[in-house]
Amino acid sequence: MSNPSNPSNPSNSSNSSNSSIPTLTLNDGHALPAVGFGTYPLQGDAGYRAVRQALDAGYRLIDSAVNYENEGVVGKAIRDFVTESGVDRDEITVQTKLPGRHHGADRAPASIEESLARLGLERIDMMLIHWPNPITGRYREAWAALVDARERGLVRSVGVSNFTAAHLSDIIADTDVTPAVNQIELHPCFSQSEMRRAHARHGIVTEAWSPLGKREAPFDQESVASAAEVHGVSPAQVILRWHVQLGSVPLPKSATPERQVANLDVFGFALSDDEMAAISALTRPDGRLFDGDPDTHEEM
Ligand SMILES: NC(=O)c1ccc[n+]([C@@H]2O[C@H](COP(=O)([O-])OP(=O)(O)OC[C@H]3O[C@@H](n4cnc5c(N)ncnc54)[C@H](OP(=O)(O)O)[C@@H]3O)[C@@H](O)[C@H]2O)c1
């Protein structure tokens, strides 16, 4: 679907015909846009409009989840966009996530089929396990169900979210299938260098949730603000560019059309090594936005 590409060097990257976003190549051979669109907590008519605007702006990776209760509007926005724009459905990656309460082998297969029905699409492009919930301890069953759904053609690529290196080793040992992505909390105040190294060892693409740092976005920090001034861009664009150069795929959420456009416009400038290092230096061991330690946080 695309050539191997390095999004930290846009000139090396492949561009789809209808969108200028570079892509990364996943370990299963499929392409993943280098920046995606987060959809939590977008719902209802306003949610539909935001996702439509994002698609119009050029986003080709849309991140949903059962627990966001918006698969219906995400699917409708994609269907309408494809019909009205003429953009090939295959250029869009719709991603959703299996919730903790559906991990068991008795529930996961039906949950995946229900997601597909709510989306109203012919397949889910990327299905993730939302949280490992290791205390409940059924993520290995959930992974087997995702792999099976891929074999049955319901799902094109399979991945996980919030998995630690130990959780990754468990599911790879069980199935010999390596997740295509692991979506983790990642922003300048929590830069996850260890997990990114683990992903590199396994050939897993890192997706970044709360990539700006949400309410705690470090827009005023000197390293971010001064890079913004030097490059003539906004602090948010600096942070998203930092992700791209790290090799992680940020999934910024914005309900504001101008911000949606700006958040995609991060391929026309490059941060220096010193600027990258100064932004990474904002990371703190306690930099998580909430107590979302995957070893202890359980989300159903
Ligand atoms: N896997 C998981 O466990 C998990 C957990 C959390 C989130 N996620 C995913 O990650 C996505 C993004 O995370 P998030 O929404 O928590 O955090 P975020 O994308 O870092 O921050 C979103 C906030 O930043 C604002 N914003 C966006 N662009 C901006 C810009 N250019 N300048 C200034 N402010 C800007 C948005 O406001 P406006 O909307 O008002 O523009 C919104 O308040 C979610 O939507 C979801 O898809 C996954």
The ligand as a MOL file (V3000), in Angstrom:
LIG
                    3D

  0  0  0     0  0            999 V3000
M  V30 BEGIN CTAB
M  V30 COUNTS 48 52 0 0 0
M  V30 BEGIN ATOM
M  V30 1 N -5.9950 4.9120 24.4150 0
M  V30 2 C -6.3180 5.6430 25.4550 0
M  V30 3 O -6.3690 5.1560 26.5940 0
M  V30 4 C -6.6010 7.1030 25.2520 0
M  V30 5 C -6.6890 7.9490 26.3510 0
M  V30 6 C -6.9210 9.3220 26.1150 0
M  V30 7 C -7.0770 9.7820 24.7980 0
M  V30 8 N -7.0150 8.9110 23.7540 0 CHG=1
M  V30 9 C -7.1510 9.3740 22.3420 0
M  V30 10 O -6.2390 10.4520 22.1470 0
M  V30 11 C -6.9500 11.5730 21.6260 0
M  V30 12 C -6.3050 12.8850 22.0130 0
M  V30 13 O -6.1620 12.9810 23.4090 0
M  V30 14 P -6.7750 14.1650 24.2960 0
M  V30 15 O -7.9850 14.6930 23.6590 0
M  V30 16 O -6.8470 13.6250 25.6640 0 CHG=-1
M  V30 17 O -5.5990 15.2330 24.3220 0
M  V30 18 P -4.9420 16.2850 23.2960 0
M  V30 19 O -5.2640 15.9230 21.8990 0
M  V30 20 O -3.5280 16.3760 23.7290 0
M  V30 21 O -5.6450 17.6480 23.7100 0
M  V30 22 C -6.9350 17.9940 23.3040 0
M  V30 23 C -7.2070 19.3930 23.8160 0
M  V30 24 O -6.2930 20.3070 23.2000 0
M  V30 25 C -7.0050 21.3510 22.5420 0
M  V30 26 N -6.2830 21.6450 21.3070 0
M  V30 27 C -6.2150 20.8970 20.1780 0
M  V30 28 N -5.4530 21.4900 19.2540 0
M  V30 29 C -5.0120 22.6510 19.7900 0
M  V30 30 C -4.1960 23.6840 19.3030 0
M  V30 31 N -3.6860 23.6720 18.0690 0
M  V30 32 N -3.9500 24.7400 20.1350 0
M  V30 33 C -4.4610 24.7850 21.3800 0
M  V30 34 N -5.2400 23.8140 21.8900 0
M  V30 35 C -5.5190 22.7550 21.1020 0
M  V30 36 C -8.4000 20.8100 22.2890 0
M  V30 37 O -9.3440 21.8560 22.3040 0
M  V30 38 P -10.5060 22.0710 21.1890 0
M  V30 39 O -11.1550 20.7510 20.9200 0
M  V30 40 O -11.4220 23.0250 21.8860 0
M  V30 41 O -9.8480 22.6770 19.9860 0
M  V30 42 C -8.5990 19.8820 23.4880 0
M  V30 43 O -9.0350 20.6150 24.6030 0
M  V30 44 C -8.3680 11.3940 22.1890 0
M  V30 45 O -9.3090 12.1670 21.4760 0
M  V30 46 C -8.5410 9.9050 21.9920 0
M  V30 47 O -8.8540 9.6260 20.6410 0
M  V30 48 C -6.7780 7.5790 23.9720 0
M  V30 END ATOM
M  V30 BEGIN BOND
M  V30 1 1 1 2
M  V30 2 2 2 3
M  V30 3 1 2 4
M  V30 4 1 4 5
M  V30 5 2 4 48
M  V30 6 2 5 6
M  V30 7 1 6 7
M  V30 8 2 7 8
M  V30 9 1 8 9
M  V30 10 1 8 48
M  V30 11 1 9 10
M  V30 12 1 9 46
M  V30 13 1 10 11
M  V30 14 1 11 12
M  V30 15 1 11 44
M  V30 16 1 12 13
M  V30 17 1 13 14
M  V30 18 2 14 15
M  V30 19 1 14 16
M  V30 20 1 14 17
M  V30 21 1 17 18
M  V30 22 2 18 19
M  V30 23 1 18 20
M  V30 24 1 18 21
M  V30 25 1 21 22
M  V30 26 1 22 23
M  V30 27 1 23 24
M  V30 28 1 23 42
M  V30 29 1 24 25
M  V30 30 1 25 26
M  V30 31 1 25 36
M  V30 32 1 26 27
M  V30 33 1 26 35
M  V30 34 2 27 28
M  V30 35 1 28 29
M  V30 36 1 29 30
M  V30 37 2 29 35
M  V30 38 1 30 31
M  V30 39 2 30 32
M  V30 40 1 32 33
M  V30 41 2 33 34
M  V30 42 1 34 35
M  V30 43 1 36 37
M  V30 44 1 36 42
M  V30 45 1 37 38
M  V30 46 2 38 39
M  V30 47 1 38 40
M  V30 48 1 38 41
M  V30 49 1 42 43
M  V30 50 1 44 45
M  V30 51 1 44 46
M  V30 52 1 46 47
M  V30 END BOND
M  V30 END CTAB
M  END
